[in-house]
Amino acid sequence: MEQYLQIAAIVVGLLNLPIAWFLWSLRKAFASKEEVATLRTKQELLAKQLEGVPSGGDIAKLQVQLAEIHGDHKALSATMEGMKDSMDGVKGSVQLISEHLLNAKVKG
């Protein structure tokens, strides 16, 4: 009978080894409370930082506004070019008038 008890003790001991190894392995599969707290803190920090990041809709609005500004700039450039051409014409007329007046003053 003692032999059976010794064999049973050995069998139970051998069966406990895989169970112990399994339980030891499980501790690596789950996060500790400290790790969870650290991750929660990091997640909250990232959430606060993301509050200031523009959304896709904001970016789309900016693109539309930039396109409008680009169009306004092109129109303004065309207007300025037209004004330059007009000023060149006025400049020529002013020069002719100045020359005429200077010539008239010299002669008279």
Secondary structure, 3 states (H helix, E strand, C coil): CHHHHHHHHHHHHHHHHHHHHHHHHHHHHCCCHHHHHHHHHHHHHHHHHHCCCCCHHHHHHHHHHHHHHHHHHHHHHHHHHHHHHHHHHHHHHHHHHHHHHHHHHHHC
